[in-house]
Amino acid sequence: MSKGYQKHHPAETPDEVIGRLSKRHPPGFDLSLNRVRRLLEALGNPHLDIPPAIHVAGTNGKGSTIAFMRAMLEAGGYSVHVHTSPHLVRYNERFRLGLPHAGSTLVDDRSLVQALHRIERVNADEAITVFEMLTAVAFVLFSSRPADITLLEVGLGGRLDATNVIETPLASVITPISLDHQAYLGDTVEKIAGEKAGIIKHGVPVVAAPQMSDRVFDVIDYAAARAHAQVMRSGQDWTVWSERGRLVYQDEEGLMDLSMPKLPGHYQLINAGTAIAAIKAAGISLSHDEIESGLKSVEWPGRLQKLKEGPLFDLAVPGSEIWLDGGHNPSAGEALASAMADLEERVERPLFLIAGMLNTKDPVGFFKPFAGIVRHVFTVPLRHTPNGVSPEDLAEHVMNAGLSAEPCDSVEDAIDLLSEGWRFERPPRILIGGSLYLVGEVMEDCGMAPV
């Protein structure tokens, strides 16, 4: 037994195990496939035994696209394993296990701890990142339980992401790409696209969502051509739009007239269309009714989620709307500002923003789209990470983006200030966001852990 390896207490929780691993292994990102390949080989290469996978990379919309695919597949009677990251409240959210006949459920604490203990034991004191170990957890869990399909989300980038050890997925999916994580992926959208396109495999069909420029499509096309992979490009091979309150999807097979997605926000049309295209590219046949059922039943917590009860709701001015969203980069800011503007067109309310952000993000770029839409921004700290921007510094960034702002000690303090210090012609609309960490904290405080 190596000196760093510890005997496990049988009552450990997933958070306790991962907390210990996080202390032993350096935090942050170190993109490489060598460490995870070594670990997986020592584990018996479980990634080679998971059910057929659809692999999803991109900057924005990965999780929502996977949520749409899961809802549609489960409506079609499929059993689905799902790996996503990060989580909002519990690590269990990252691992959804397919049920014997159809559907899925989050991994239970006991199974997750057992997988973590096995990986910790096998890895011993070898260099590894916690994300690589968590990715190995997904492969161990998914390979040991039968299911029809695996939905696998890239953590960061694509080419050197720990999930990119899978060899022949059913399809590779690339959602909208924009600037984010430039320190790791490159300082131009083309460089970032090159990293994301690194998930493309030889002969495996590629689905490309709408992109911010043709240059991004050029990068994807080049990578696909080198891999002899067919690309199903949005706007060329498939398209999606809204018409008279309906979602319309069209490709070479024809047109589908469908219900609008349950998830709010116009950008969710893109994610829904990408999901339909991905399922088709993977060779999975679903009926019109099964796809529509998925659109109606889809759930993706923390993304334009309306808060309807709980302590924060009780603190707010009676009749207020409170929305949660974990978007945190400039493209997400544009999408959220557009979604808020759409809500304003339907029902006018004064809009306020309560925001916290990581110090690796572009706060000015995130807040700029809200200029002229948001009355005022309250900035708050992030409790569960040392890498948050201080409320005072974040308020400066907000003002540099052209909005008024003031720092607060907490979300509760911000809502108190808003309730006591402002007078409204009608109850306000409050958007809490800027970071998935902040959304997770709010959901935890309100007893809203995803299930």
C-alpha positions in Angstrom: 0.0 0.0 0.0 1.5 3.4 -1.0 2.0 5.9 1.9 -0.5 8.3 0.4 -3.3 5.8 0.1 -5.8 5.7 3.0 -8.1 3.0 4.2 -11.7 4.2 3.7 -14.3 4.7 6.4 -17.4 2.8 5.4 -19.7 5.7 6.1 -18.0 8.2 3.8 -20.1 10.3 1.6 -19.2 11.2 -2.1 -18.3 14.7 -1.0 -16.0 13.4 1.7 -14.2 11.1 -0.7 -13.9 13.8 -3.4 -12.8 16.3 -0.8 -9.9 14.1 0.2 -8.9 13.5 -3.4 -9.0 17.2 -4.1 -6.6 17.9 -1.3 -4.2 15.2 -2.6 -4.4 16.1 -6.2 -3.8 19.6 -7.5 -6.9 21.6 -8.4 -7.5 23.1 -11.8 -7.2 21.9 -15.4 -4.2 20.0 -16.9 -5.4 18.8 -20.3 -3.9 15.5 -21.3 -5.0 12.0 -22.1 -2.0 10.1 -20.8 -3.0 10.0 -17.1 -6.6 9.0 -17.7 -5.6 6.3 -20.2 -3.1 4.9 -17.7 -5.9 4.8 -15.0 -8.4 3.3 -17.3 -6.0 0.6 -18.4 -5.4 -0.3 -14.8 -9.2 -0.5 -14.3 -9.5 -2.9 -17.3 -10.5 -0.3 -19.9 -14.1 0.2 -18.8 -14.6 3.0 -21.4 -14.5 0.3 -24.1 -17.5 -1.5 -22.6 -20.0 1.3 -22.1 -23.2 1.3 -24.2 -23.0 3.1 -27.6 -22.2 6.8 -27.0 -23.1 10.2 -28.4 -20.2 12.6 -27.6 -21.0 16.3 -27.1 -18.6 19.2 -27.1 -19.1 23.0 -27.4 -19.1 26.2 -25.4 -22.8 26.7 -24.8 -25.8 24.4 -24.9 -24.0 21.1 -24.3 -26.0 20.2 -21.2 -29.3 21.4 -22.6 -28.7 19.4 -25.9 -28.0 16.3 -23.8 -31.1 16.9 -21.7 -33.2 17.1 -24.9 -31.7 13.9 -26.2 -32.3 12.1 -23.0 -35.9 13.2 -22.8 -36.5 12.1 -26.4 -34.8 8.8 -26.1 -36.5 7.9 -22.9 -39.9 8.9 -24.5 -38.9 6.3 -27.1 -38.4 3.6 -24.5 -34.6 3.7 -24.4 -32.5 3.2 -21.3 -29.9 6.0 -21.1 -26.6 6.6 -19.2 -25.7 10.3 -18.9 -22.5 12.0 -18.0 -22.6 15.8 -17.5 -20.5 18.4 -15.6 -20.3 20.3 -13.5 -23.0 19.6 -10.9 -25.1 22.1 -9.2 -25.6 20.7 -5.6 -24.4 17.1 -5.5 -21.7 15.2 -7.4 -24.3 12.5 -8.1 -25.9 14.8 -10.7 -22.9 14.0 -13.0 -23.8 10.4 -13.3 -27.3 9.3 -14.5 -27.7 5.5 -14.8 -30.1 3.9 -17.2 -32.9 1.8 -15.7 -33.5 -1.8 -16.8 -36.3 -1.1 -19.3 -36.4 2.7 -20.0 -35.4 6.0 -18.4 -32.6 6.8 -15.9 -31.9 7.8 -12.4 -29.0 9.6 -10.6 -26.4 7.3 -9.1 -27.0 6.6 -5.4 -24.4 7.5 -2.8 -23.3 3.9 -2.1 -22.6 3.1 -5.7 -20.8 6.4 -6.3 -18.6 5.9 -3.2 -17.8 2.3 -4.2 -16.6 3.5 -7.6 -14.6 6.3 -6.1 -12.9 4.0 -3.6 -12.0 1.6 -6.4 -10.5 4.3 -8.5 -8.6 5.8 -5.6 -7.2 2.4 -4.8 -6.2 1.6 -8.3 -4.7 5.0 -9.0 -2.8 5.1 -5.6 -0.5 8.2 -5.6 -0.1 8.5 -9.4 -0.5 12.0 -10.8 -4.1 12.6 -11.8 -6.7 15.4 -11.8 -10.0 15.0 -9.9 -11.9 15.5 -13.2 -10.0 12.7 -14.8 -10.9 10.5 -11.8 -14.6 11.5 -12.0 -14.6 10.7 -15.7 -13.2 7.3 -14.9 -16.0 6.9 -12.4 -18.5 7.5 -15.2 -16.9 4.7 -17.3 -16.8 2.3 -14.4 -20.5 2.9 -13.5 -21.6 2.8 -17.2 -19.7 -0.3 -18.1 -21.1 -2.3 -15.2 -24.8 -1.6 -15.9 -26.7 -2.3 -19.1 -28.3 0.5 -21.0 -29.1 1.3 -24.7 -27.3 4.6 -25.1 -24.7 6.7 -23.4 -24.8 10.5 -23.6 -21.3 11.8 -22.8 -20.5 15.5 -22.3 -17.0 16.9 -22.7 -15.7 18.7 -19.7 -13.3 21.3 -21.2 -12.3 21.6 -24.8 -12.4 18.3 -26.5 -9.2 17.1 -28.1 -7.5 16.5 -24.7 -10.5 16.2 -22.5 -10.7 13.1 -20.4 -13.9 11.9 -22.1 -12.1 11.8 -25.5 -10.7 8.3 -24.8 -13.8 6.8 -26.4 -13.0 5.4 -29.8 -16.1 5.0 -31.9 -19.1 7.0 -30.7 -22.4 6.8 -32.7 -22.1 10.6 -33.4 -20.0 13.5 -32.4 -21.9 16.7 -31.6 -20.5 20.3 -31.5 -22.8 22.9 -30.0 -22.3 26.7 -30.4 -18.7 27.7 -29.9 -17.6 31.1 -28.5 -14.8 32.5 -26.4 -14.4 30.8 -23.0 -11.5 29.2 -21.1 -9.1 31.0 -23.4 -6.2 30.3 -21.1 -6.6 26.6 -21.9 -8.1 26.5 -25.3 -6.7 29.5 -27.2 -7.5 33.2 -27.6 -9.5 33.0 -30.8 -12.7 31.3 -31.6 -11.0 29.4 -34.4 -8.4 27.9 -32.0 -11.2 27.0 -29.5 -13.1 25.4 -32.4 -10.0 23.3 -33.2 -9.9 22.0 -29.7 -13.7 21.2 -29.7 -13.4 19.5 -33.1 -10.8 17.2 -31.6 -13.7 14.8 -30.6 -14.3 14.0 -34.2 -13.5 10.4 -34.9 -12.7 8.5 -38.1 -15.9 7.8 -40.1 -18.2 9.0 -37.2 -21.0 11.4 -38.3 -20.7 15.0 -36.9 -23.6 17.3 -36.1 -22.7 21.0 -36.0 -25.1 23.4 -34.3 -25.3 27.1 -35.5 -22.0 28.9 -35.1 -21.0 32.5 -34.7 -19.1 32.6 -38.0 -18.3 30.6 -41.1 -14.7 30.3 -39.9 -15.9 28.0 -37.1 -17.7 25.8 -39.6 -14.5 25.8 -41.7 -12.5 24.4 -38.8 -15.1 21.7 -38.1 -15.3 20.8 -41.8 -11.5 20.6 -42.0 -11.3 18.3 -39.0 -14.2 16.1 -40.3 -12.6 15.9 -43.8 -9.3 14.6 -42.3 -11.3 12.0 -40.4 -13.5 11.0 -43.4 -16.5 12.0 -41.2 -19.8 13.3 -42.7 -20.9 16.7 -41.2 -24.6 17.5 -40.7 -24.3 21.3 -40.6 -27.0 23.5 -39.2 -28.4 25.8 -41.9 -27.3 23.5 -44.6 -28.3 19.9 -43.8 -30.8 20.7 -41.1 -32.5 23.8 -39.7 -34.9 24.7 -36.9 -37.1 27.7 -36.3 -40.3 28.8 -34.5 -43.5 29.6 -36.4 -46.9 30.4 -34.9 -45.9 29.1 -31.5 -44.5 25.8 -32.9 -41.0 24.4 -33.3 -40.3 23.4 -36.9 -37.4 21.1 -37.7 -36.4 20.3 -41.3 -33.8 18.2 -43.0 -33.5 16.1 -46.1 -36.1 13.6 -44.8 -38.7 16.4 -44.5 -40.3 18.7 -42.0 -41.6 18.1 -38.5 -44.1 20.4 -36.9 -43.6 20.1 -33.1 -44.5 21.6 -29.8 -42.3 24.4 -28.4 -39.7 23.0 -25.9 -40.6 23.1 -22.2 -37.2 24.9 -21.5 -37.7 28.6 -22.0 -35.5 30.8 -24.1 -35.3 31.1 -27.9 -31.8 29.6 -27.9 -33.4 26.3 -26.6 -34.8 25.9 -30.2 -31.2 25.5 -31.3 -30.4 23.0 -28.6 -33.6 21.1 -29.4 -32.8 21.0 -33.1 -29.2 19.9 -32.4 -30.6 17.0 -30.3 -33.0 15.9 -33.0 -30.2 16.0 -35.6 -27.8 14.1 -33.3 -30.3 11.3 -32.7 -30.8 11.0 -36.4 -27.1 11.0 -37.2 -26.6 8.3 -34.6 -29.0 6.1 -36.5 -31.6 6.0 -33.8 -35.2 6.1 -35.1 -37.8 8.0 -33.0 -41.3 8.8 -34.0 -42.8 12.3 -34.3 -44.8 11.7 -31.1 -41.7 10.5 -29.2 -39.7 13.5 -30.2 -42.6 15.8 -29.3 -43.0 14.1 -25.9 -39.3 14.7 -25.2 -39.7 18.4 -26.0 -42.6 18.6 -23.6 -41.0 16.7 -20.7 -37.4 17.9 -20.8 -35.8 19.0 -17.6 -32.5 20.8 -17.2 -32.1 22.4 -13.7 -30.4 25.8 -13.3 -30.9 27.0 -16.8 -33.6 29.7 -16.9 -35.3 27.9 -14.1 -38.1 29.7 -12.4 -38.0 29.8 -8.6 -41.5 29.2 -7.3 -41.0 28.7 -3.6 -38.5 28.7 -0.8 -36.8 31.2 1.6 -35.5 33.5 -1.2 -38.9 33.6 -2.8 -40.4 34.5 0.6 -38.0 37.3 1.0 -38.8 39.0 -2.3 -41.6 41.5 -2.9 -44.9 39.6 -3.1 -45.6 38.7 -6.8 -42.0 38.9 -7.9 -40.5 36.5 -10.5 -37.2 34.9 -9.7 -35.2 33.1 -12.4 -32.0 31.1 -12.1 -29.4 30.6 -14.8 -25.8 29.4 -14.7 -24.7 31.1 -18.0 -21.3 32.8 -17.5 -19.7 33.9 -20.7 -20.4 36.7 -23.2 -22.5 34.4 -25.5 -24.5 33.2 -22.6 -25.0 36.9 -21.5 -26.4 37.7 -25.0 -28.8 34.7 -24.9 -30.0 35.5 -21.4 -30.5 39.2 -22.2 -32.5 38.2 -25.2 -34.6 35.8 -23.1 -35.3 38.5 -20.5 -36.3 40.9 -23.3 -38.7 38.2 -24.6 -40.2 37.9 -21.1 -40.5 41.7 -20.9 -42.5 41.8 -24.2 -45.0 39.3 -22.8 -45.3 40.8 -19.3 -43.6 44.1 -18.4 -41.7 44.0 -15.1 -38.6 45.9 -13.8 -35.6 43.6 -14.2 -32.8 43.3 -11.6 -29.8 41.0 -11.7 -28.0 39.3 -8.8 -24.7 38.0 -10.0 -21.6 36.2 -8.8 -18.7 35.1 -11.1 -15.5 33.1 -11.3 -12.3 35.0 -11.7 -11.6 33.1 -15.0 -14.5 34.6 -16.8 -15.1 37.8 -18.8 -17.5 39.8 -16.6 -17.7 42.9 -18.8 -18.5 40.7 -21.9 -21.2 38.9 -19.9 -22.9 42.0 -18.5 -22.7 44.3 -21.6 -25.8 42.7 -23.3 -27.9 43.6 -20.3 -27.3 47.4 -20.7 -30.6 49.1 -21.1 -32.5 46.0 -20.0 -31.5 45.6 -16.3 -32.4 48.4 -13.8 -29.6 47.5 -11.4 -27.1 44.7 -10.5 -26.3 43.4 -7.1 -23.0 41.5 -6.9 -22.4 38.7 -4.4 -19.6 36.3 -3.4 -19.5 32.6 -4.3 -19.4 30.5 -1.1 -18.2 27.2 -2.4 -15.0 28.2 -4.4 -12.0 30.3 -3.6 -11.9 31.5 -7.2 -14.9 33.9 -7.2 -14.5 37.6 -8.0 -15.2 39.7 -4.9 -18.5 41.6 -4.9 -16.6 44.9 -4.9 -14.5 44.0 -7.9 -17.4 42.5 -9.8 -19.5 45.7 -9.2 -16.6 47.6 -10.9 -16.8 45.3 -13.9 -20.5 45.7 -14.1 -20.2 49.5 -14.1 -17.5 49.2 -16.8 -20.1 47.3 -18.9 -22.5 50.3 -18.6 -24.8 49.2 -15.8 -25.3 50.4 -12.2 -24.2 48.1 -9.5 -23.6 47.6 -5.8 -21.8 44.8 -3.8 -23.7 42.7 -1.3 -22.7 40.1 1.2 -25.2 37.4 0.0 -28.1 36.8 -2.3 -30.4 37.2 0.7 -28.9 40.7 1.4 -29.4 41.6 -2.2 -33.1 40.6 -2.2 -33.5 42.5 1.1 -32.0 45.6 -0.4 -34.1 45.2 -3.5 -37.3 44.7 -1.4 -36.7 47.6 1.0 -34.8 50.2 -1.1 -36.7 50.2 -4.4 -40.2 51.2 -5.4 -41.9 49.5 -8.3 -44.8 50.1 -10.6 -45.2 46.3 -10.5 -43.4 43.4 -8.8 -39.9 42.9 -10.2 -38.3 40.2 -12.3 -35.1 39.0 -10.7 -32.4 37.0 -12.5 -29.8 35.2 -10.3 -26.8 34.1 -12.3 -23.4 34.6 -13.7 -22.1 31.2 -12.4 -23.3 27.7 -11.9 -21.7 27.8 -8.5 -24.1 30.6 -7.5 -27.1 28.8 -9.0 -26.1 25.7 -7.1 -25.8 27.6 -3.8 -29.3 29.0 -4.3 -30.7 25.6 -5.2 -29.1 24.1 -2.1 -30.4 26.8 0.1 -33.9 26.3 -1.3 -33.8 22.5 -1.0 -33.9 22.1 -4.8 -31.2 19.5 -5.5 -31.8 17.9 -8.9 -33.1 14.4 -8.9 
